[in-house]
């Protein structure tokens, strides 16, 4: 199953967290480069999106695109 991170929802979650991209990536256990790849991917794995959500301290459903 692949998921897509919603840019607007991600930006809101990042702003609410008070973290920088680098800090969120570190909390997610990912390099900043890998973090950006997942953010810009149109088909990221559920595990990768889960790591991004964890880095932000939010639930996955708060940052993914819904149709």
C-alpha positions as CSV (number, residue, x, y, z in Angstrom):
1,X,0.0,0.0,0.0
2,X,1.4,3.4,-0.9
3,X,0.4,6.8,0.6
4,X,1.0,10.4,-0.4
5,X,1.8,13.1,2.1
6,X,-0.4,16.2,1.7
7,X,1.9,19.2,1.4
8,X,-0.5,21.6,3.2
9,X,-1.3,19.1,6.0
10,X,2.5,18.4,6.4
11,X,3.3,22.2,6.6
12,X,0.6,22.7,9.2
13,X,1.9,19.7,11.3
14,X,5.5,21.0,11.0
15,X,4.5,24.5,12.1
16,X,2.5,23.1,15.0
17,X,5.4,20.9,16.1
18,X,7.8,23.9,16.2
19,X,10.5,21.8,14.6
20,X,12.7,22.3,11.6
21,X,12.8,19.8,8.8
22,X,16.1,18.6,10.1
23,X,14.9,18.1,13.6
24,X,11.8,16.3,12.4
25,X,13.9,14.0,10.2
26,X,16.2,13.3,13.2
27,X,13.2,12.4,15.4
28,X,12.0,10.1,12.6
29,X,15.3,8.3,12.5
30,X,15.9,9.4,8.9
31,X,18.5,11.5,7.1
32,X,17.2,14.8,5.9
33,X,17.7,13.7,2.3
34,X,15.6,10.6,2.8
35,X,12.9,12.7,4.7
36,X,12.7,15.0,1.6
37,X,12.4,12.0,-0.7
38,X,9.5,10.6,1.2
39,X,7.8,14.1,1.4
40,X,8.1,14.6,-2.4
41,X,7.2,11.0,-3.3
42,X,3.8,10.5,-4.8
43,X,3.8,6.8,-3.7
44,X,5.6,6.4,-0.3
45,X,5.4,3.3,1.7
46,X,3.2,3.2,4.8
47,X,6.3,2.6,6.9
48,X,8.1,5.7,5.5
49,X,5.0,7.9,6.0
50,X,4.7,6.5,9.5
51,X,8.3,7.5,10.3
52,X,7.6,11.1,9.0
53,X,4.4,11.3,11.2
54,X,6.4,10.0,14.2
55,X,9.0,12.7,13.6
56,X,6.3,15.3,13.7
57,X,4.6,13.8,16.7
58,X,1.3,13.3,14.8
59,X,-0.9,10.5,13.6
60,X,-0.4,9.4,10.0
61,X,-4.0,10.3,9.2
62,X,-3.1,14.0,9.9
63,X,-0.6,14.3,7.1
64,X,-1.8,12.0,4.3
65,X,-3.9,12.9,1.3
66,X,-7.5,11.8,1.4
67,X,-9.6,11.4,-1.7
